[in-house]
Amino acid sequence: MQRSFLRWCTSAIAATFCVAAFAGHPPVSYSDLWGKADEPGWGLNLAQQDTALFGTFFVYGTGGDAVWYSSTFVYQYTGANGVNVYQGDLYLTKGTPQGTPYDPSLLKYRQVGLATLEFDGDANALLRYTVDGVVVTKLIARQTFGTISPVGDYLGSTADVTYGCKTPSNNGIVTTDTGAMRITLVGDFATIYAPTCFYEGKYTQQGQVATLDGRYECTNKATGGVTFTGLSIQNGGLVGTYTGTNGSCNFRGTVGGARTVK
């Protein structure tokens, strides 16, 4: 028996994740500080609500003086290669000088160009923007300036669906693993213990999200490769997505859980 044939949607928590597995991966939150590690001093802050991204650029003008721009990026499409594309008008804003009473009549917006973001995965993007005819193109990534520990106990579930099976009739089978979960971390090696499987591998934090690349093993002796991406660890819990293989099928799914209170 394959791992995906052993466990089915059997609880309210599991049912929630089953819907997610059928619908595909939920969009990752791109909210973070973005830039280039080898080009300190400038960057892009993104705040996401639904599919809209509000970005503030802190960069330098043609004279080398600090300047900032803003843009509301709107989702455009997802390419055949899985790249998510967002675009928005780019504005220069002027207003009330700091240290003086706010005067709304001084607030002025001027569109200086367009900005486009092409996200290749959860933690990397191609940024293109224009300012009064000056074209800028940068490969950017999430910037990490603080450690977010995943270590702890959770109550949650994994849920996945099979695809690309050697036997086509095995495609589309949903599996869940619901109950107590635990995550340990030693150096950069993490282990996620779910009720009937464990997942282990190299853990890499990228800004506010993380990846785990390694292997899994289940109580029925099933084993294979697995990669977790977009792992978001908060005080209240975790969410993320994963893909893997069991030898005869591929599977993709979601993981989520609430931290348990001791």
C-alpha positions as CSV (number, residue, x, y, z in Angstrom):
1,M,0.0,0.0,0.0
2,Q,1.2,3.5,-0.8
3,R,1.3,6.2,1.9
4,S,-1.4,8.1,0.2
5,F,-3.9,5.1,0.4
6,L,-3.7,4.7,4.1
7,R,-5.3,7.8,5.7
8,W,-8.4,9.7,4.7
9,C,-10.3,12.8,5.7
10,T,-11.7,11.8,9.0
11,S,-12.1,15.0,11.1
12,A,-13.1,18.7,10.8
13,I,-9.5,19.8,10.8
14,A,-8.5,17.2,8.2
15,A,-11.5,18.2,6.0
16,T,-10.2,21.8,5.9
17,F,-6.8,20.6,4.6
18,C,-8.4,18.2,2.1
19,V,-10.2,21.1,0.4
20,A,-6.8,22.9,0.2
21,A,-5.1,19.8,-1.2
22,F,-7.8,19.5,-3.9
23,A,-7.8,23.2,-4.7
24,G,-4.0,23.4,-5.1
25,H,-1.4,25.2,-3.0
26,P,-2.7,28.3,-1.3
27,P,-0.8,31.5,-2.3
28,V,2.2,32.2,-0.1
29,S,2.3,35.5,1.7
30,Y,5.0,37.7,0.0
31,S,5.0,40.2,3.0
32,D,8.6,40.7,3.8
33,L,11.7,42.8,3.4
34,W,13.2,42.2,-0.1
35,G,16.5,43.2,-1.6
36,K,20.0,42.0,-2.6
37,A,22.3,40.8,0.2
38,D,25.3,42.0,-1.8
39,E,23.8,45.4,-2.4
40,P,23.0,46.7,1.1
41,G,21.4,50.1,1.6
42,W,18.3,49.8,-0.5
43,G,15.3,47.5,-0.6
44,L,11.6,46.9,-1.1
45,N,9.1,46.3,1.7
46,L,6.0,44.3,0.7
47,A,2.8,44.1,2.7
48,Q,0.2,41.6,1.3
49,Q,-3.6,41.6,1.7
50,D,-5.4,39.0,-0.4
51,T,-3.8,39.2,-3.8
52,A,-2.7,42.9,-3.5
53,L,0.8,43.8,-2.6
54,F,1.6,47.3,-1.3
55,G,5.3,48.0,-1.9
56,T,7.5,50.8,-0.6
57,F,10.9,51.3,-2.3
58,F,13.8,52.9,-0.3
59,V,16.3,53.6,-3.0
60,Y,18.6,56.4,-4.3
61,G,17.8,58.9,-7.0
62,T,20.1,59.9,-9.9
63,G,22.0,62.3,-7.7
64,G,22.6,59.6,-5.0
65,D,20.2,61.1,-2.5
66,A,17.7,58.8,-0.7
67,V,14.3,58.7,-2.2
68,W,11.3,56.4,-1.8
69,Y,8.5,55.3,-4.1
70,S,5.3,53.3,-3.6
71,S,3.2,51.0,-5.7
72,T,0.2,48.8,-5.3
73,F,1.0,45.6,-7.2
74,V,-2.0,43.7,-8.6
75,Y,-1.9,40.1,-9.5
76,Q,-1.8,39.6,-13.3
77,Y,-1.3,35.9,-14.1
78,T,0.7,32.8,-13.3
79,G,2.9,31.7,-16.2
80,A,3.3,28.1,-17.5
81,N,6.6,27.9,-15.5
82,G,4.7,28.7,-12.3
83,V,6.0,32.3,-12.0
84,N,3.4,34.6,-10.4
85,V,3.4,38.1,-12.0
86,Y,2.2,41.3,-10.3
87,Q,2.3,44.8,-11.7
88,G,1.4,48.3,-10.5
89,D,1.9,52.0,-11.2
90,L,4.9,53.6,-9.4
91,Y,4.5,56.9,-7.5
92,L,6.7,59.5,-6.0
93,T,5.0,61.1,-3.0
94,K,5.6,64.4,-1.3
95,G,3.9,65.7,1.8
96,T,4.2,67.4,5.2
97,P,7.8,67.8,6.4
98,Q,8.6,65.8,9.6
99,G,8.3,67.6,12.8
100,T,5.6,70.0,11.6
101,P,1.8,69.7,11.9
102,Y,0.3,67.5,9.2
103,D,-1.1,69.5,6.3
104,P,-3.2,67.3,3.9
105,S,-2.9,70.0,1.1
106,L,0.8,69.2,0.8
107,L,0.2,65.6,-0.1
108,K,1.1,65.2,-3.8
109,Y,1.4,62.1,-5.9
110,R,3.2,61.9,-9.2
111,Q,3.4,58.7,-11.3
112,V,6.9,58.1,-12.4
113,G,6.6,54.8,-14.1
114,L,5.5,51.1,-13.7
115,A,6.8,48.3,-11.5
116,T,6.6,44.6,-12.1
117,L,7.4,41.6,-9.8
118,E,7.8,38.1,-11.1
119,F,8.0,35.6,-8.2
120,D,9.9,32.5,-9.0
121,G,9.1,30.4,-5.9
122,D,8.4,31.7,-2.4
123,A,11.6,33.6,-1.8
124,N,13.0,35.0,-5.0
125,A,11.7,37.5,-7.6
126,L,12.6,39.5,-10.6
127,L,11.9,43.2,-10.0
128,R,11.6,45.6,-13.0
129,Y,10.6,49.3,-12.6
130,T,11.0,52.6,-14.4
131,V,11.5,56.1,-13.0
132,D,11.1,58.9,-15.5
133,G,12.5,56.7,-18.2
134,V,15.3,55.2,-16.2
135,V,14.9,51.3,-16.3
136,V,15.9,49.2,-13.3
137,T,16.1,45.4,-13.3
138,K,17.1,43.5,-10.2
139,L,17.0,39.9,-9.0
140,I,15.8,40.2,-5.4
141,A,15.2,37.8,-2.5
142,R,13.7,37.8,1.0
143,Q,16.2,39.3,3.5
144,T,16.7,37.5,6.9
145,F,17.7,39.7,9.9
146,G,16.2,37.7,12.7
147,T,15.8,34.0,13.5
148,I,12.3,32.5,13.6
149,S,12.4,29.2,15.4
150,P,10.0,26.4,14.3
151,V,10.6,24.3,17.4
152,G,7.6,23.4,19.4
153,D,4.4,21.3,19.7
154,Y,1.4,21.7,17.4
155,L,-2.0,20.3,16.8
156,G,-2.7,20.1,13.1
157,S,-2.6,18.1,9.9
158,T,-0.8,17.3,6.7
159,A,-3.0,16.8,3.7
160,D,-1.9,15.8,0.2
161,V,-3.2,14.6,-3.2
162,T,-1.5,12.3,-5.6
163,Y,-0.6,13.2,-9.3
164,G,1.6,11.9,-12.0
165,C,1.1,8.3,-10.9
166,K,2.5,5.4,-12.9
167,T,-1.0,3.9,-12.7
168,P,-3.4,6.8,-13.7
169,S,-6.3,5.5,-11.6
170,N,-4.2,6.3,-8.5
171,N,-4.2,10.1,-9.3
172,G,-6.2,12.4,-7.2
173,I,-6.2,10.4,-4.0
174,V,-6.2,12.5,-0.8
175,T,-4.4,11.6,2.3
176,T,-4.4,13.3,5.7
177,D,-2.4,12.8,8.9
178,T,-4.2,14.7,11.8
179,G,-3.2,15.1,15.4
180,A,-0.3,16.1,17.6
181,M,2.8,17.3,15.8
182,R,6.3,18.3,17.0
183,I,9.2,20.1,15.3
184,T,12.8,19.8,16.4
185,L,15.8,21.7,15.1
186,V,19.5,20.8,15.6
187,G,21.7,23.2,13.7
188,D,20.1,23.4,10.3
189,F,18.6,19.9,10.5
190,A,14.9,19.9,11.2
191,T,12.4,17.1,11.9
192,I,8.6,17.3,11.7
193,Y,7.0,14.5,13.6
194,A,3.4,13.9,12.5
195,P,1.1,11.1,13.9
196,T,2.1,8.5,11.3
197,C,5.1,10.0,9.4
198,F,8.1,12.0,10.1
199,Y,9.9,14.5,7.7
200,E,13.5,15.5,8.1
201,G,16.1,17.5,6.2
202,K,17.9,20.7,5.9
203,Y,16.0,23.7,7.2
204,T,16.6,27.1,5.6
205,Q,15.0,30.4,6.7
206,Q,14.4,33.0,4.0
207,G,13.0,36.1,5.5
208,Q,9.7,35.3,7.1
209,V,9.4,31.8,5.4
210,A,11.5,28.7,5.4
211,T,12.1,25.5,3.5
212,L,12.8,21.9,4.6
213,D,14.4,19.7,2.0
214,G,14.9,16.0,2.8
215,R,13.0,12.8,3.2
216,Y,10.0,11.2,4.9
217,E,9.3,7.9,6.5
218,C,5.9,6.5,7.7
219,T,4.9,3.8,10.1
220,N,3.9,1.6,7.1
221,K,7.6,1.8,6.0
222,A,6.8,4.1,3.1
223,T,9.7,6.5,2.4
224,G,10.8,9.0,-0.2
225,G,11.9,12.5,-0.9
226,V,10.0,15.6,0.3
227,T,10.4,19.4,0.1
228,F,8.4,21.8,2.3
229,T,8.3,25.4,1.0
230,G,6.7,28.6,2.2
231,L,6.8,27.5,5.8
232,S,5.5,30.4,7.9
233,I,6.1,30.1,11.6
234,Q,4.1,32.4,13.9
235,N,3.5,32.6,17.6
236,G,0.1,30.9,17.0
237,G,1.2,28.2,14.7
238,L,2.5,27.3,11.2
239,V,1.3,26.9,7.6
240,G,3.2,25.7,4.5
241,T,3.1,23.5,1.4
242,Y,5.1,20.5,0.3
243,T,5.7,18.1,-2.6
244,G,7.2,14.7,-2.6
245,T,7.3,11.2,-4.2
246,N,6.5,7.7,-3.0
247,G,8.1,5.9,-5.9
248,S,4.9,5.3,-7.9
249,C,3.2,8.6,-7.4
250,N,4.0,12.3,-6.8
251,F,2.1,14.2,-4.2
252,R,1.6,17.8,-3.2
253,G,-0.1,19.1,-0.1
254,T,-0.4,21.5,2.8
255,V,0.7,21.5,6.4
256,G,-0.8,23.5,9.2
257,G,-1.1,23.5,12.9
258,A,-1.8,25.6,16.0
259,R,0.8,25.7,18.8
260,T,-0.3,23.8,21.8
261,V,-0.4,25.7,25.1
262,K,1.4,24.0,28.0
